[in-house]
């Protein structure tokens, strides 16, 4: 089983830490000391039985799938793509087992349950199947070879630090979570709370969660703002759906003449959120490298099919995040694009070896 070490995460300058933006994956440079992933010797085409599985319909998965499609186009290798019906591990287990029964041997998966998915992985790994987690990690130790995505807790902590800075180091926060059934949401909750504890003059006055649709999120965010309008100074969302809701609620609040300063930061880059930042309705959002999570997870699987094996203690592949504000709202995609290219070229040197 794999064990995780933080040293396996690549550091970045403008792109920080670890799991939604579009990113191209054309190679800008190559390694002089080792072959690039793009030039690695291929296995026979018939050896590739690649599959990509996401838990349930969600905008994040649509962005990740774009990276999977780009991988297909670049390498001419088909990928079986499937999105499940819900966030429950039994559904994922049944569907992945069915794909394995059809001969699929290499899976990029978003684990519905960080612990429960390991049971599925153990069963199929014994039959020669390989797994790469994207977007969320399984509980360590794990049979999965790699995790590609965002360090969810670290990203939430950075977002909280940014919000508190905007608030001048003091004030009251409404913490807007998405669905607590998701392992990443739990980590984001921990991250927000951990940062807030560092600031004696900052308090979380309300936490709301359980948002499976934008309509539900808008209603809950609107109610929370209305209930705390005389004391709320900041609002943070660490999920896609509630971030869109904050953009809509804050836009409506300002259009109706609301004059209290309420700073806000979200997660992911839905066009509604980006417009809200450009219009001054929201202060910032965290852009994840969702495209890279799809592209790089499939590339890792291809390379393992080509005979490469994970290096000792290489597990977490940091896809990178960018804090998007009005200052870089038109350029942040280039930062992520560059990081994806760098990671693509570094996979063999950093994460894989052929014995």
N, C-alpha and C positions, 0 to 999 in steps of 0.2 A: 504493500500500500504506500501511497505517496505521503510525504510529510511536507508541510509548508514552511518556508523560511522567507522572511521579509527581504533578505538580500537578493532574492530572485526578481524583485521588481525593478524595472528600469527607471532611472531618474530622468526628469525633464526640466527644461528651463521655463518656457512659457506654458508648456503643457504640464500639469501637475497631477501626481498620484495616479490611482487606478481608475463600469459598466456603464444625447442622441443627436448625432450630427452626420451629415453625409461626408464621406471621405474617399478620395480616389486612391487607388493602390498601384499606380504605375511606379516603377522603381526609379529613384533619382540617383542612387549611387550603389556601389557594390563593394564587397569586402575583398581586400587584397590577400588576406590570410586564409580565407576559407570560402567555399562556393556559396553563392547566395541561394536562398530558398527557391527563387524563381528558376535557377539553373540546375537544381539538384536532379540527378539522374532518375528518370521515372520508372515505375513498375509497369508491367504490361497493363494495357487499358482494362483488360478483363478482371484485373485484381482489385480495381477500385469499386467498392460498394459503400458509397458515402451517403449518410442521412443526416438531416437537420431537424430537430424537434423542439418546438416551443410549447409551453404549457397551455395557453389560452389566447384568444384574440386580444391584442394590445398594440397600441401605436409603436411602442419600443421594439416589438418583434418585427414589425413591418420595416423598420429602419435596419435592423440586424439582417433581415432577409435580403436587403439590397446588396449587402456585402457578400452574401452567399451567391447571389446571382452573378455578381462581378467575378467571383472566383470561378464559377462555371464558364463564363465568357473568356476569361484569361487562359484557362488551362484546358478547356474543351472536355471537362469531366462532368457528367451529370450528377446532380445531388437530389435525392428524394427529400422533399420539403413537406413537413407536416406540422400543423398547429392543432393542439388538443382542444377539448371542450371546456376545461376548467383548470383550477390551480391545485387540484387534488392529486396526490401521488399515485393512488390506485389507477386513475385514468391514464397517467403517463406510463406507469409500469405495463399495463395491458397493451397500450399502443406500441411501445418500444419493443416489447416481446414479440408482437406480431410482425414488426418490421424485421427483427432479427431472424424470425422464422422464414422470412422471404429471402434471407441471404445477406442482409446488410450487416457489415462488419465494423464500420467506423462511424461513430455518432458524435455530433455536436449537439449538446442538450442543455436546456435551461432546467435545472433540477427543481421540481415543484416543491419538494421537501428536502432540505439539506441533509437530513439524517436518513429518511426513508429511501431516497434515491440510491444510497450506497448499497442497500440490499439488492436492488435491481442490477447495479453495476457488478457486484460480486458474482451474482449468478451468471451473467453473460460474459464477464471477463474470463471465467473458467472455461468458456467455450471459444476463446480467442477473440472476443469482441473488444474494441478499444473505444474509450470515451474521452471527450474534451468538454468540460463545462464552459458555457458562455453566460455572461451576465450575472451569475451567482455561483458560488462555490458549494460543493458538498462539504459536510463536516469532516474534518481531518481526524485520523488518517482516512484516505479514500482510494478506491481503485482507479479513479479518474487520472489520466496522465497529465492533464493541464487544466487550468482555469484561465480564461481570457475575458477581461472586462474591467470593471471599476471596483476599487476598494470602497464599498458602499458606506462604511462607517467614516472613513477618512474624508470622502467627498462631502458627507453631511457635516462633518466637523469644519471643513473649510468654508462651506456655505454659511454656517452659523457664525464663524469668526467674521466673515464679510458683513453679515447682517448687523452684528453687534458693533462693528466699526462704523457702519452707516448711522447707527443709532447713537453714536457718541459714547459708547461704553456703558450705557444705562438705559433702563426702560423695560417694558413688558412685551412679551412675545406670545403670539398664537402659533402653536406648532401643528402643521397640517400634514398628516401622514396619509398613506394610500390604503393598502390592505395589509393588516397585521399577519395574515396567513403567509405572506411572502417573506422569506428569510431576510431579504435585503431591507425590507421595511423595519424589521426589528433592529437591524444593525444601524440604520439611519436614526432611529429613535434614540438608541444608545449614544450615538455620536452627538446629536443635538444636546442631549441632557448633559453629557460630559463637558462640553464646552461651556454651557451656561453656568455650571457649577464653579467655573473659574472666575466668574464675575459677580461679586456680591450685590451689585446694583442692577442686575439683570434677572428677570423672573419669567418663567413660563406660566401664563395665567390661564391658558386653556389648551388642551390637546384634542384634536378631532381626527377620526380615522374612519375606515370602512367605506372607501369611495371606489366603486367599481364602474362608475360611469361619470361623464362630465356633468350631466344633469344633477346627479346626486351630490357631486362635489361642489357645484355652484351653490346649491341650496345650503349645504352645511357650512361652507365658507362664509356665505352671506349672513347666515344666522350668527356665526361666531363673531364676525366683525360688528354686527349690529348690537350684540349683547355686551361687547367690550369697547364700544366706540369712544368712550370718555377716558379710556386708560391704555389702549393698545398702541404700541409704538413700532412694532415690527411683526411681520408674518413670514413664516418660512414654510415652503413645501419641498419635500424631498422625493416626490414622485411625479410622474408625467401628468396624470389626470388632475390632481389638485393644483398643479402649477397653472394649467389652463384655466381652472376655476378662479384662481387668484387674479389672473390677468383680466378676466371678464368682470369679476366683482369690483376690483379696484378701478377699472375703467368706468363702470357704472357709477361708483361712488364719486369720482371726480367730476363726471358729467352732471351729476345732480348737485354739485356745489359743495361737496364735502371738503372742508378746509383743514382737517387735522392731518399732520404729516405722519403717514404710515409707510415705513420702509418695507420692501418686500423682495424676496429672492426665491427662485423656483429651481426646478430640475428639468433638464432636457430642452429641446429647441423647437417646439411646435411653432408654426408661423404666428399663432395668436400671441404666444409669449414673446417672440422676437419683436413683433409689432408693438407690444406693450412697452418693451424696453426702449425702442426707438421713439415712442410717443411720450416717454417719461412717466408712464403709468406704473411700471415696475422698475426696480433698480438693477436687477441682475438675474441670471440663471446659470446653472451648471450644465455645460455641454459635455455629454459623454461620447465616447468613440464607439457608438453602436455599430456603425458600418464595419469598423475594424474587428469588432467582436465576431461578426459573421465571417468576414474574409479570412482573418487570421486563424480562427478555430478550424475552418475547413483546410487551410494550408497545412496546419500542424498534422491533421489527420492524413492528408495526402503524403506528407513526408514520412509518417510512420508506416504507411502502406509501402513506401519506397525502401523501407528497411532501416530507417533511422529510429533511434530509441531516445527517450528523455534522459537528459543528463541528471546525475545525482543531485537531488534537492532543487531541481528546476521545476517549478509548478505554476506559479502565478505570473501570467503575462499581463503587464499593466498597459491597458489600452489608452490611458490618458484622459484627463479632463481639462476643461478651460472654463474659468469664470468669465462669463459674457456680460459686459456692461455696454453702456452707450458708446464708450470709447473704442471698443473693438468689435461691435456687433456686425460690422461689415467685413471683418478679416479673420474671425475666429476659426472658420472652416479650414483656412489654409494651415493654421497651426496643427489641427487634428490630422489633416491630410499628410503633412510632413511626418508626423509621428507614426502614422500607419505605414508609410513608406520605409521609415527607419526600422520599425519592428519587422516588417516583411524581410528585409535584408539581414536582420540580426538573428533570425530564428535558429539557423544552423550553428552560428557561433556561440550563442548564449544558452539555448535550450535543448538542442538535439545533438546527437553524435551517432556515428555508424561504427560499430565494433567489428 
